[in-house]
Amino acid sequence: MNKVIEELLKGNCGSCVFPFFWQHGESEEKLRKMMVVIRNAGCRSVCIESRPHPDFCGEKWWQDMDIILDEARKRDMKIWILDDSHFPTGYANGKVKQAPAQLHRQSVASSFTKYSGKEKDITLNLTKLFPPKLSAGNFVAVTATKFMSKGAPVFDDDRILSVTAVSESGELTDIPFTNTGLARWHKPEGTYKVYVTGLSRNFGIHREYINMMSEESCRILIDEVYEKHYTHYKDDFGKTILGFFSDEPEIGNGFYQTGANRMGTGIDHPYSDELEEELKTRLGDSWKNQLVLLWNNDHPEKAARVRLEFMDAVTKLVRKDFSEQIGNWCHEHGVRYIGHLIEDNNSHSRSGMSLGHYFRGLNGQDMAGIDDIGGQVLPQGEDLKKKTLFGDRDGEFYHFALGNLAAGAAAVEPRKNGDSMCEIFGNYGWAEGVRLEKYLAEHFMVRGINHFVPHAFTGKDFPDPDCPPHFYAWGHNPQYRHFGAVAEYMNRVCTLISGGHRDSHTAVLYNGEFDWMGESMPVQKPLRKLYEAQIQADTIPLDVFFDKERYHTVIAEEKLIVNRQEYDVLVVPYTQFITSEMQEALAELTIPVLFIDRVPTVVGQKTFCDFRTVSLESLADTVRRIVKPSVKIEPANSYVRMLEYTNGNKIWYLVNEGSSTYRGKISLDPAGDYYEYDAWNNRICRFDSNEIVLEPSKGLIIINDSADESRLSEQVLPEGEKYQLTKFRRSVCEAVSYPSFIKEEDIILPDNYAEKDRLFSGFIRYSREIEAAEKKRAVLEITDAYEGTEVFVNGVSLGIQVVPPFVYDLSGHLKPGKNDLVIEIATTLERAMSKDIGSRIANLVVGNAFSPTAPTGISGEVNLYLSDLTDSTEKN
């Protein structure tokens, strides 16, 4: 039998779930208690969230860390440490404030004036034209940026770089200027735009943060955080302390809004001394004048080349100075480096609040990180349009690109060794419970994500208004134990999909460079078509062709090999432009290259590249003809997601993301023996490919392997003579009072307790007696309930379930005659906390309703199915 499955069945799994544990300077008693709480929730590791702490890297911080590490050693837990004292990573614990001006962030900005008509002499007063007044076109973004820059110093080293006239034909003319701030120009006849371009440290989001394109500036963060932790805990490095976590580092120019910091808009762009040297080399003597094409949109092809060179230089410096410098330091000191940047609404390929290029921004890290917070991924939310605090929600990106970016990077980057990470569950508000958490976990695991940082446990007294939900909430969260069941499930699945490799044979080219250059199709468009047809694909960067040593790229006969991945086809999303170097790299490939919709213009050649095109609508069928799929389901269903993975044996992991049960059959290649791994109950079951049932948010894991017949369990199905149970005694209690139930009364199902008590959150218990006969198999089905469900027979728990229908095998627990049946439903804290400021802020950010909407209690049927107990069922 598969070795990983053998270990899982013994109860041995990896430490793949490490939640945030927020620090505020709590007492020793609280810190020790919370470490026990976290471990008892199925989490063998924890990420110490430093930013609420009042004395990061001070005496109180080291005292608290001593306590946490002591508890971790006692319980064989591992520690990750978030690497700064303020959001986002880059504040360097405030030390940039004391650094010389040249180590602070810097921007290049420009303004223009339009001149038309006859030739004439013009004098420009540059002090009135620079610095320009920049606009983001978004009130929230402007307000947020002002708030984040409040209190920042005003620097006095602004300087003009160039004054440039741009003709209607795109010719650039340098206009000399004096030290007194005047420029004199004899304007020829015609229409010109005159740009005044200069440098300033007074733009951007966080002006007292490190400059991501300065090695010396980024070193401040290492010296002030990483080195100090090593000084205190070097004996724990690589043992109890696994590594550090960078959260949403940013380049920091422009405005604080997702996806909007694009080339050709009225924002500032990032700058540094190192970047200036790169630009001189890349653009030549006229580099200062060419920078106007970062803003001028009248000459797209000329602008495409300059924008590509600029952002290529920016993102490679970010990789070298920030990401790899920290990652290399961590490796030299025996620990790992993880985290994520902001990906939202296509920010992953832009500067501002992200790092300009998803792959390069994380090249130095040991896991490919992403985050899902605040209502980004939602059940059946692919096309859900929603207004949020920071703009319109792009459901297609969150559902089809977000997970794939991380899965692709983990697969093709040797440094990541197949490891990916998602920060998850945070800031959805108290309306989020284990039902949604299970959906979210399945969503990302079936896309290949194999490590998670749940958001969050907090040591602060309840209620902590900061970004709920909180999984324990000092005993107030009724679903604490249910969250633990979800975490254990995630650990088991993640262990199974770690240490092997993704069996992807289709690659989709990352559109980062294309996004810089001009119009382009985001990767989520082709990825959606492939996901909906159960065709597994990896997003890969252009760097696999230009940095082959880094990615272990080999162009073989009818194969593109990148790291351990072997691709049979490359899909290129529509792009307005490519360069001749890109064209040549793609022409070298020995596999089909499919450009979606139409081929692009080759910059500088006035020609279109010669590649095969395919429409977006026909993409899946075209790829299926090239790459023989290993999975086919009948009937077809666009909500079934599939992960194909090899970890000793071939593994297929399927999840139904729709709202109704899928019933059909499945064809698998290669043929052979199969069994199902039931990760929730940690057992293996018989598998019938001719009859698969995929209930929403319940994963099906198929192993191409043989197993001893005696170890295979039968599926627990609601079959036999059906008896609907409607009469129960209902009682309730709040989580902190559990299990002291009160207010007992007779009720008839279905039940919505919210109609009786609109603000109740806690446990609802339904109890009654049932009759049992010998040699009868008894299966209990609860068709729907909100939310977490636990069934007891004669005082013995039959386990926790979190997604309907809830099906329990009562056989072996019943005695002849009368038996006590108890069903306990754990609600979310949404209703009790509906007036809490934290919930209201979370709802505002994600665009949720302010009033509770979920039912409370058993909202469906409770059915008892009785059938004859056969020899095979008796074993179970």
C-alpha positions in Angstrom: 0.0 0.0 0.0 1.0 3.6 -0.6 3.5 4.6 2.1 1.9 8.0 2.7 -1.5 6.4 3.2 0.0 3.9 5.6 1.4 6.7 7.8 -1.9 8.6 7.6 -3.9 5.6 8.7 -1.5 5.3 11.7 -2.4 8.9 12.7 0.9 10.3 11.4 0.7 13.4 9.2 2.7 16.6 8.5 2.4 20.0 10.1 0.7 21.7 7.3 -1.6 24.1 9.2 0.0 26.8 11.3 -2.5 29.5 12.3 -1.7 33.1 13.2 -1.4 33.7 16.9 -1.8 37.4 17.5 0.4 39.0 20.1 -0.6 42.0 22.2 1.7 41.6 25.2 -0.7 39.2 27.1 0.1 37.6 30.5 2.2 34.5 30.8 -0.9 32.5 31.8 -2.8 33.6 28.7 0.1 32.8 26.4 0.5 29.3 27.8 -3.2 28.7 27.7 -3.5 29.8 24.1 -0.6 27.5 23.0 -2.5 24.6 24.5 -5.7 25.7 22.8 -3.9 25.9 19.4 -2.4 22.5 19.8 -5.7 21.0 20.8 -7.2 22.4 17.6 -5.1 20.0 15.5 -2.4 22.6 14.8 1.2 21.3 15.3 2.7 24.6 14.3 1.8 28.2 14.8 2.8 31.5 13.1 3.5 34.2 15.7 1.7 37.4 14.5 3.9 40.2 15.9 2.2 43.3 14.6 -0.3 44.0 17.4 2.5 43.6 20.0 3.5 46.9 21.7 7.2 46.1 22.2 8.3 44.1 19.2 12.0 43.2 19.6 11.9 44.8 23.0 12.2 43.3 26.5 8.5 42.3 26.7 8.6 40.7 23.2 11.6 38.5 24.2 9.8 37.5 27.5 6.7 36.5 25.5 8.7 34.6 22.9 10.5 32.8 25.7 7.1 31.6 27.1 5.8 30.6 23.6 8.9 28.7 22.7 8.9 26.9 26.1 5.3 25.8 25.4 6.2 24.8 21.8 9.2 22.6 23.0 7.0 20.9 25.6 4.3 20.1 23.0 6.7 19.4 20.0 5.2 22.3 18.2 7.0 24.4 15.5 7.1 28.2 15.3 7.0 30.6 12.4 7.5 34.3 13.1 6.0 37.3 11.2 8.8 39.6 10.5 7.8 43.2 11.3 6.0 45.3 13.9 3.6 47.1 11.5 1.6 46.1 8.4 3.0 45.4 5.8 6.4 43.9 5.9 9.0 46.6 5.2 8.6 48.9 8.2 11.7 47.3 9.7 10.5 47.9 13.2 10.6 51.7 12.6 14.3 51.8 11.9 13.9 53.3 8.4 12.9 56.6 10.1 16.5 56.9 11.4 18.1 55.9 8.1 19.7 58.4 5.6 17.3 59.8 3.0 18.9 57.7 0.2 17.6 54.5 1.9 14.0 55.7 1.9 11.6 55.0 -0.8 11.7 57.2 -3.9 9.4 57.8 -6.8 9.6 59.1 -10.4 6.6 61.2 -11.4 5.7 63.4 -14.3 3.2 66.1 -15.4 2.5 67.4 -18.9 1.3 70.5 -20.6 -0.2 70.4 -24.1 0.9 73.0 -26.7 -0.6 73.5 -30.2 -0.4 75.9 -33.0 2.4 77.9 -34.7 6.1 77.8 -33.6 7.0 80.1 -30.8 9.4 80.5 -27.8 8.1 79.1 -24.5 9.5 79.5 -21.0 8.5 76.9 -18.4 8.6 77.5 -14.7 9.4 74.0 -13.5 8.6 74.7 -9.9 5.0 75.1 -10.8 4.9 71.8 -12.8 6.8 69.5 -10.4 6.0 67.8 -8.1 2.7 67.1 -9.9 -0.7 66.5 -8.2 -1.3 62.8 -8.7 -4.7 61.2 -9.0 -5.9 57.7 -8.4 -9.5 58.3 -9.4 -10.7 56.5 -6.2 -11.7 58.3 -3.1 -11.1 55.4 -0.8 -7.6 54.8 -2.3 -6.7 58.5 -1.9 -8.0 58.5 1.7 -6.2 55.3 2.6 -2.9 56.5 1.1 -3.1 59.8 3.1 -3.9 57.9 6.2 -1.0 55.5 5.8 1.4 58.4 5.0 0.2 60.5 8.0 3.1 61.6 10.1 5.7 60.8 7.5 8.5 63.3 7.1 8.6 65.7 4.1 11.8 65.4 2.2 13.5 68.3 0.5 15.5 66.4 -2.1 13.0 66.6 -5.0 14.8 67.1 -8.3 14.0 67.4 -12.0 15.3 64.6 -14.2 14.2 65.8 -17.6 11.9 68.1 -19.6 10.8 66.3 -22.7 8.6 67.4 -25.7 6.7 64.6 -27.4 5.5 65.3 -30.9 2.4 63.8 -32.5 4.6 61.3 -34.4 6.2 60.2 -31.1 9.5 61.9 -31.5 11.1 62.8 -28.1 13.0 66.1 -27.8 15.1 67.0 -24.7 14.6 70.5 -23.4 17.5 71.8 -21.4 16.7 73.4 -18.0 18.6 75.5 -15.5 19.3 75.1 -11.8 16.9 78.0 -11.2 14.0 75.9 -12.4 13.4 77.4 -15.8 13.3 75.7 -19.2 13.3 77.6 -22.5 12.1 75.9 -25.7 11.5 77.0 -29.2 8.3 75.1 -30.0 8.0 74.0 -33.7 4.7 74.2 -35.4 2.2 71.5 -34.4 1.0 69.8 -31.3 3.3 68.7 -28.5 3.0 67.4 -25.0 5.8 68.7 -22.7 6.6 66.4 -19.8 8.4 67.5 -16.6 9.7 64.4 -15.0 11.4 64.3 -11.6 12.2 62.4 -8.4 10.6 62.7 -5.0 10.4 60.9 -1.7 7.0 62.5 -0.9 4.8 60.2 -2.9 3.5 56.7 -2.3 1.8 54.6 0.4 4.3 54.1 3.2 7.2 56.6 3.1 9.0 55.3 6.1 9.5 51.7 4.8 12.4 50.1 3.1 13.1 50.7 -0.6 12.6 47.3 -2.2 15.1 48.2 -5.0 17.9 49.0 -2.6 20.0 46.2 -1.2 21.3 48.4 1.6 17.8 49.6 2.5 16.4 46.0 2.6 19.3 45.0 4.8 17.8 47.3 7.6 14.9 44.8 7.9 17.4 41.9 8.3 19.5 43.7 10.9 16.6 44.9 12.9 14.4 41.8 12.9 16.1 38.6 11.6 19.5 39.1 13.2 18.0 40.0 16.6 15.9 36.9 16.6 19.0 34.8 15.7 20.9 36.4 18.6 18.2 35.4 21.1 17.3 32.0 19.7 20.0 30.6 17.5 19.8 27.2 19.2 16.1 27.0 18.1 16.7 27.9 14.5 15.8 25.0 12.2 14.5 23.1 15.2 11.6 24.7 17.1 11.8 27.9 14.9 11.1 26.9 11.3 11.4 30.3 9.7 9.9 33.8 9.0 6.8 35.1 7.3 6.7 38.3 5.2 3.2 39.7 4.9 2.1 41.7 1.8 5.4 43.5 1.1 4.9 46.3 -1.3 7.0 48.4 -3.7 4.9 51.3 -2.2 4.4 53.8 -5.0 1.0 55.1 -6.2 -2.1 54.6 -4.2 -3.5 51.9 -1.9 -5.9 50.2 -4.2 -5.9 46.8 -5.7 -5.1 46.4 -9.4 -5.1 50.1 -10.3 -1.4 51.0 -10.2 -0.9 50.5 -14.0 1.4 51.9 -16.5 -0.1 54.8 -18.5 -2.1 56.1 -15.5 -1.5 59.3 -13.5 0.6 57.8 -10.7 4.2 57.9 -9.6 6.4 54.9 -10.2 9.1 53.4 -8.0 12.8 54.5 -8.2 16.2 53.9 -6.6 19.8 54.5 -7.3 20.2 50.9 -8.4 17.3 51.3 -10.8 18.9 54.4 -12.3 22.0 52.4 -13.2 19.9 49.7 -14.8 17.9 52.2 -16.9 21.1 53.8 -18.2 22.2 50.4 -19.4 18.9 49.3 -20.8 17.7 52.6 -22.5 20.9 54.3 -23.3 21.8 58.0 -23.2 18.3 59.3 -23.6 16.9 57.2 -20.8 15.6 60.2 -18.8 13.5 61.4 -21.8 12.2 58.0 -22.6 10.7 57.7 -19.1 7.8 59.9 -20.3 6.5 56.8 -22.1 5.6 55.4 -18.7 2.7 57.9 -18.8 2.2 58.8 -22.4 -0.3 56.5 -24.2 -0.2 58.1 -27.6 2.4 55.8 -29.0 1.7 52.3 -27.7 4.5 50.4 -29.4 7.2 52.7 -28.3 5.7 52.8 -24.8 5.6 49.0 -24.6 9.3 48.7 -25.0 10.1 51.3 -22.3 7.5 50.0 -19.9 8.8 46.5 -20.2 12.4 47.5 -19.6 11.4 49.7 -16.7 9.3 47.0 -14.9 11.7 44.2 -15.8 14.5 46.2 -14.1 12.2 47.0 -11.1 11.1 43.5 -10.5 14.5 41.9 -10.9 15.9 44.3 -8.3 13.0 43.5 -6.0 13.9 39.9 -6.4 17.6 40.4 -5.7 17.5 43.1 -3.0 14.5 42.0 -1.1 13.2 38.5 -1.7 16.5 36.7 -2.3 18.5 38.7 0.1 16.2 37.6 3.0 15.7 34.1 1.6 19.5 33.6 1.4 20.0 34.9 4.9 17.4 32.4 6.2 19.0 29.5 4.4 22.4 30.5 5.8 20.9 30.4 9.3 19.1 27.1 9.0 15.5 28.4 8.6 13.0 28.9 5.8 11.4 32.0 4.4 7.7 32.2 3.5 4.9 34.7 3.0 2.8 36.3 0.3 2.3 39.5 -1.6 -1.0 41.2 -2.6 -2.5 39.4 -5.5 -6.0 40.9 -5.5 -7.7 42.0 -8.7 -4.5 41.5 -10.8 -2.3 43.4 -8.4 0.2 40.6 -8.6 1.7 42.0 -11.8 1.7 45.6 -10.7 3.7 47.9 -8.4 2.1 50.0 -5.7 0.7 47.7 -3.0 2.3 44.6 -4.6 5.7 43.7 -5.9 5.2 43.9 -9.7 5.6 40.3 -10.6 4.2 37.3 -8.7 7.0 34.9 -9.4 10.0 37.3 -9.0 8.5 38.9 -5.8 8.5 35.4 -4.2 11.6 33.9 -5.8 13.5 34.0 -2.6 10.8 32.3 -0.6 10.5 28.6 0.2 6.8 28.3 -0.4 4.6 29.9 -3.1 2.3 32.1 -1.0 -1.1 33.6 -1.5 -3.9 34.7 0.8 -7.7 34.5 0.7 -9.3 36.9 3.1 -12.4 39.1 3.3 -14.8 37.3 1.0 -12.5 36.9 -2.0 -13.4 33.2 -2.7 -17.1 32.4 -2.1 -19.2 29.4 -2.9 -20.4 29.7 -6.6 -18.8 33.2 -6.5 -17.0 33.0 -9.9 -19.2 35.6 -11.4 -20.5 37.3 -8.3 -20.2 41.1 -8.7 -19.7 42.8 -5.4 -18.7 46.3 -4.3 -16.0 46.2 -1.6 -14.2 48.9 0.2 -11.3 48.7 -2.3 -13.2 48.3 -5.5 -15.2 45.7 -7.5 -14.6 42.1 -6.6 -13.1 40.0 -9.5 -14.5 36.6 -8.7 -13.0 35.1 -11.8 -9.5 36.0 -10.6 -10.0 34.7 -7.1 -11.5 31.4 -8.2 -9.3 30.5 -11.2 -6.0 32.4 -10.9 -5.2 32.9 -7.3 -4.7 29.3 -6.3 -3.1 28.4 -9.6 -0.4 31.1 -9.3 0.9 29.5 -6.1 0.5 25.9 -7.4 2.4 26.8 -10.6 5.2 28.6 -8.8 5.6 25.7 -6.3 5.8 23.2 -9.2 8.3 25.0 -11.4 10.7 26.7 -8.9 13.2 24.2 -7.5 13.7 26.2 -4.4 10.0 25.7 -3.4 10.2 21.9 -3.7 6.5 21.7 -4.5 5.4 23.7 -1.4 2.7 26.3 -1.5 0.9 28.2 1.2 -2.4 30.1 1.6 -3.3 32.5 4.4 -6.9 31.7 4.8 -10.2 32.3 6.6 -9.4 35.8 7.8 -11.7 38.9 7.9 -14.7 37.1 6.5 -16.5 38.2 9.7 -18.3 36.2 12.3 -20.7 34.9 9.6 -17.9 32.6 8.5 -18.1 29.2 10.2 -16.8 25.7 9.5 -19.2 25.2 6.7 -17.6 28.0 4.7 -14.1 27.1 6.0 -14.4 23.5 4.7 -15.4 24.9 1.3 -12.5 27.2 1.2 -10.0 24.5 2.3 -11.3 22.1 -0.4 -11.2 25.0 -3.0 -7.5 25.6 -2.4 -6.3 22.1 -1.7 -7.8 20.8 -5.0 -5.9 23.5 -6.7 -2.7 22.0 -5.2 -2.1 24.3 -2.1 -0.5 22.2 0.6 0.1 24.5 3.5 -2.2 26.9 5.3 -2.1 29.8 7.7 -5.6 30.2 9.2 -6.4 33.7 10.4 -6.5 33.7 13.5 -6.2 32.9 17.2 -5.9 36.0 19.4 -4.8 36.3 22.9 -6.8 39.5 23.4 -9.9 39.4 25.6 -13.2 38.6 23.8 -14.4 40.3 21.7 -11.4 41.3 19.8 -12.7 43.5 17.0 -9.7 42.9 14.8 -10.6 41.0 11.6 -12.9 38.2 12.9 -13.5 35.3 13.0 -11.2 34.1 15.9 -11.3 30.3 16.3 -11.3 30.1 20.1 -12.3 33.6 21.3 -11.6 32.6 24.9 -14.2 29.9 24.8 -16.9 32.0 23.2 -16.7 30.4 19.7 -19.0 27.4 19.6 -17.1 26.0 16.7 -13.7 25.8 18.2 -13.6 21.9 18.3 -15.2 21.9 14.8 -12.5 24.1 13.5 -10.0 21.6 15.0 -11.7 18.8 12.9 -11.3 20.9 9.8 -7.6 21.6 10.6 -6.9 17.9 11.1 -8.6 17.1 7.8 -6.5 19.8 6.1 -3.3 18.3 7.6 -4.1 14.9 6.2 -5.0 16.0 2.7 -2.0 18.4 2.6 0.4 15.6 3.7 -0.9 13.5 0.8 -0.3 16.2 -1.8 3.1 17.1 -0.5 6.5 15.5 -1.3 5.4 14.3 -4.8 4.6 16.4 -7.9 1.6 17.8 -9.9 0.9 15.8 -13.0 0.2 18.9 -15.2 0.8 18.6 -18.9 -0.6 22.0 -19.9 1.2 25.3 -19.1 -0.4 28.8 -19.3 2.0 31.6 -19.7 2.0 34.3 -16.9 0.8 37.6 -18.3 2.9 39.9 -16.1 5.2 41.2 -18.7 2.3 41.5 -21.2 0.3 43.5 -18.6 3.2 46.0 -18.4 3.4 46.4 -22.1 -0.2 47.0 -23.1 -3.5 45.3 -23.5 -3.5 41.7 -22.3 -5.8 38.9 -21.3 -5.4 37.9 -17.6 -4.5 34.3 -16.9 -7.8 33.6 -15.2 -9.6 33.6 -18.6 -7.9 30.5 -20.1 -7.5 28.9 -16.7 -11.2 29.0 -16.2 -11.9 27.1 -19.4 -9.4 24.5 -18.4 -10.6 24.1 -14.8 -14.2 23.7 -16.0 -13.1 20.9 -18.3 -11.0 19.1 -15.6 -7.8 19.9 -17.4 -5.0 20.6 -15.0 -2.7 23.4 -15.9 0.2 25.4 -14.3 0.8 29.1 -14.7 4.5 29.5 -15.6 6.6 32.7 -16.0 8.5 33.9 -19.1 11.6 33.6 -17.0 11.6 29.8 -17.5 12.9 30.6 -21.1 15.3 33.3 -20.2 16.7 32.0 -16.9 16.8 28.3 -17.6 19.3 27.5 -14.9 17.1 28.9 -12.2 14.1 26.9 -13.4 16.0 23.8 -14.6 14.4 24.3 -18.0 15.0 21.8 -20.8 13.5 21.9 -24.3 13.2 18.2 -25.1 11.7 16.3 -28.0 8.0 17.2 -27.9 8.3 18.2 -24.3 8.9 21.4 -22.3 10.6 20.4 -19.0 10.6 22.9 -16.2 11.9 21.6 -12.9 10.0 18.3 -12.5 7.1 19.3 -14.7 6.7 18.0 -18.3 4.4 20.0 -20.5 2.9 19.0 -23.8 1.3 22.3 -24.7 1.8 26.0 -23.9 -1.2 28.4 -23.8 -0.5 32.1 -24.3 -3.2 34.5 -23.2 -3.9 37.3 -25.7 -1.4 40.1 -25.6 -1.1 43.2 -27.6 2.7 43.1 -27.8 5.6 40.7 -27.5 9.3 41.3 -28.1 11.5 39.6 -30.7 13.3 37.9 -27.9 10.0 36.4 -26.6 9.1 35.4 -30.1 12.4 33.6 -30.6 12.1 31.8 -27.2 8.6 30.5 -28.0 9.7 29.5 -31.5 12.3 27.2 -30.1 9.7 25.0 -28.4 8.9 21.6 -29.7 5.4 21.6 -28.3 2.3 23.3 -29.6 2.1 27.0 -28.7 -1.5 28.3 -28.7 -2.1 32.0 -28.7 -5.6 32.9 -27.6 -7.8 34.9 -30.0 -5.0 36.5 -32.1 -1.3 36.8 -32.4 0.5 39.9 -31.0 2.6 42.6 -32.6 6.3 42.1 -32.3 7.7 45.4 -30.9 9.9 47.2 -33.3 9.2 45.0 -36.3 5.7 46.2 -37.3 4.8 42.5 -37.9 2.7 39.9 -36.2 4.3 36.8 -34.8 3.6 33.5 -36.6 2.0 31.1 -34.1 -1.2 29.0 -34.0 -4.3 30.8 -32.6 -7.3 29.3 -30.9 -10.4 31.0 -29.6 -11.0 31.1 -25.8 -14.2 29.1 -26.2 -12.5 26.3 -28.1 -9.4 26.2 -25.9 -10.4 23.2 -23.7 -11.4 21.0 -26.7 -8.1 21.9 -28.5 -6.0 21.1 -25.5 -7.8 17.9 -24.8 -6.9 16.7 -28.4 -3.2 17.5 -27.7 -3.0 16.2 -24.1 -4.8 12.9 -23.5 -6.6 13.5 -20.2 -6.3 11.0 -17.4 -9.8 11.8 -16.1 -13.1 12.0 -17.8 -16.4 12.4 -16.0 -19.8 11.6 -17.4 -22.0 13.7 -17.6 -19.8 16.7 -17.9 -19.9 19.3 -15.1 -18.2 22.7 -15.0 -18.2 22.8 -11.2 -16.1 19.7 -10.6 -12.5 20.5 -9.9 -9.7 18.0 -10.2 -6.1 17.7 -8.9 -3.9 15.0 -10.5 -0.9 14.2 -8.3 1.8 11.6 -7.9 3.1 10.7 -4.5 4.3 7.1 -4.8 1.1 6.3 -6.7 -1.2 8.3 -8.9 -3.8 10.3 -6.9 -6.9 12.0 -8.2 -8.6 14.5 -5.9 -12.0 15.8 -7.0 -14.2 18.5 -5.4 -17.7 19.6 -6.4 -17.8 23.4 -6.1 -21.4 23.5 -7.2 -24.5 23.8 -5.0 -26.1 20.4 -5.9 -24.8 16.8 -5.7 -23.1 15.4 -8.8 -23.8 11.8 -9.8 -22.0 10.1 -12.6 -19.2 7.9 -13.6 -15.5 8.5 -14.0 -12.8 7.1 -16.4 -9.3 7.0 -15.1 -5.9 6.4 -16.8 -3.9 4.4 -16.0 -6.2 1.5 -15.4 -5.7 -0.8 -12.4 -6.8 -1.1 -8.8 -8.2 1.8 -7.0 -9.5 2.7 -3.5 -10.8 5.9 -2.0 -9.0 7.6 0.9 -11.7 9.1 3.2 -9.5 11.9 4.7 -12.3 13.2 7.0 -12.6 9.8 8.8 -9.0 8.7 8.0 -9.9 5.4 6.5 -9.8 3.7 3.1 -12.9 2.6 1.3 -13.9 0.6 -1.8 -14.2 2.6 -4.9 -16.6 2.2 -7.8 -15.8 4.2 -10.9 -19.2 3.5 -12.4 -21.0 5.4 -9.7 -19.4 8.4 -8.1 -21.3 10.8 -5.9 -19.8 14.2 -5.3 -21.6 16.2 -2.6 -20.8 19.9 -2.4 -17.6 20.7 -0.5 -16.8 17.1 0.1 -13.5 15.9 -1.5 -13.2 12.6 -3.2 -9.6 11.2 -3.2 -8.9 8.2 -5.4 -5.6 6.3 -5.1 -4.3 4.1 -8.0 -3.2 1.4 -5.7 -4.2 -2.0 -4.2 -5.1 -2.6 -0.6 -5.8 -5.6 1.6 -9.5 -6.3 1.3 -9.9 -6.6 5.0 -8.8 -2.9 5.5 -11.4 -1.5 3.1 -14.5 0.0 4.6 -17.9 0.2 3.0 -19.3 3.6 2.2 -21.8 4.8 4.8 -24.9 5.6 2.7 -28.5 6.5 3.7 -30.1 3.3 2.3 -32.8 1.0 3.6 -36.2 1.6 5.1 -36.6 5.3 5.9 -38.0 6.7 9.1 -38.3 10.5 9.4 -37.7 11.7 12.9 -39.5 15.0 13.6 -40.1 15.1 17.3 -37.3 16.3 19.6 -36.6 18.0 22.9 -34.6 21.1 22.2 -32.3 22.9 24.6 -29.6 25.6 24.2 -26.4 26.9 25.8 -23.7 29.5 25.0 -20.3 28.2 24.2 -18.8 29.3 27.5 -21.5 27.4 29.4 -21.2 24.2 27.4 -22.5 21.5 28.2 -24.9 23.2 30.6 -28.0 23.3 28.4 -31.2 25.2 29.4 -34.6 26.2 28.0 -35.6 22.6 27.2 -38.8 22.3 25.2 -40.6 20.0 22.7 -40.2 21.0 19.0 -41.1 19.7 15.6 -38.4 19.7 12.8 -37.4 21.6 10.8 -36.3 24.2 13.3 -35.0 27.7 12.9 -34.1 28.8 16.4 -33.3 32.3 15.1 -37.1 32.9 14.9 -37.2 32.4 18.7 -34.0 34.2 19.6 -32.6 36.4 16.8 -29.3 37.1 18.5 -28.5 33.6 19.9 -25.1 32.0 19.1 -24.0 28.8 20.8 -25.0 25.1 20.9 -28.5 23.8 20.1 -29.2 20.3 21.4 -31.9 18.0 19.9 -32.6 14.8 21.9 -35.0 11.9 21.8 -35.1 8.1 22.1 -35.0 5.7 19.2 -35.8 2.0 19.1 -33.2 -0.5 17.8 -33.5 -4.1 16.7 -30.7 -6.7 16.5 -29.1 -7.4 13.1 -30.1 -4.1 11.7 -27.8 -1.5 10.2 -28.9 2.0 11.3 -27.7 5.1 9.4 -28.7 8.6 10.5 -29.0 11.4 7.9 -29.4 15.1 8.8 -30.0 16.7 5.4 -29.1 20.2 6.6 -28.2 22.1 9.7 -26.3 25.3 10.6 -23.6 24.5 11.2 -21.2 22.2 12.9 -22.8 18.9 13.8 -22.0 16.2 16.4 -24.1 13.1 17.1 -24.2 11.1 20.4 -25.7 7.7 20.9 -26.1 6.6 24.5 -23.6 9.3 25.5 -20.9 8.3 23.1 -19.8 10.8 20.4 -19.9 9.5 16.8 -17.8 12.5 15.6 -18.0 15.9 14.2 -19.2 16.8 10.7 -19.3 20.2 9.1 -20.9 19.9 5.7 -24.3 18.6 4.8 -25.7 16.0 4.4 -24.4 14.8 7.7 -24.5 10.9 7.6 -23.6 8.8 10.6 -23.5 5.0 11.0 -25.2 4.2 14.3 -24.5 0.4 13.9 -22.4 -1.0 16.7 -23.5 1.9 19.0 -27.1 0.9 19.5 -28.3 -1.6 22.0 -31.6 -3.6 21.5 -34.5 -1.5 22.7 -34.5 2.2 23.6 -31.4 4.3 22.9 -30.6 8.0 23.6 -30.0 10.0 20.5 -28.5 13.5 20.8 -27.7 15.9 18.0 -25.7 19.0 18.9 -25.5 21.9 16.4 -22.8 24.6 16.9 -23.7 27.9 15.3 -21.4 30.7 14.3 -21.0 33.8 16.4 -22.6 35.9 13.7 -25.9 36.6 15.5 -24.4 37.3 18.9 -21.8 39.6 17.4 -24.0 41.2 14.8 -23.5 44.6 16.5 -19.8 44.2 17.1 -17.6 46.8 15.5 -15.2 44.1 14.1 -18.1 42.4 12.3 -19.3 45.6 10.9 -15.9 46.6 9.6 -15.4 43.1 8.0 -18.9 43.3 6.4 -18.0 46.8 5.0 -14.7 45.6 3.6 -16.2 42.6 1.9 -19.6 44.0 1.0 -21.6 41.6 3.1 -25.0 42.3 4.6 -25.0 43.9 8.1 -27.8 41.8 9.5 -27.5 38.0 10.2 -28.8 35.9 7.3 -28.0 32.2 8.2 -30.6 29.9 9.7 -29.9 28.4 13.2 -30.3 24.8 14.1 -31.6 21.8 12.1 -33.1 23.3 9.0 -33.5 20.1 7.1 -34.8 16.6 7.8 -33.5 13.9 10.3 -33.9 10.5 8.8 -33.1 7.0 10.2 -32.4 4.3 7.6 -32.7 0.6 8.7 -31.4 -2.3 6.7 -30.3 -5.8 7.3 -26.8 -6.0 8.7 -24.7 -8.2 6.4 -21.2 -9.7 7.1 -19.5 -6.9 5.1 -21.4 -4.1 6.9 -20.9 -5.7 10.3 -17.1 -5.2 9.9 -17.6 -1.5 9.8 
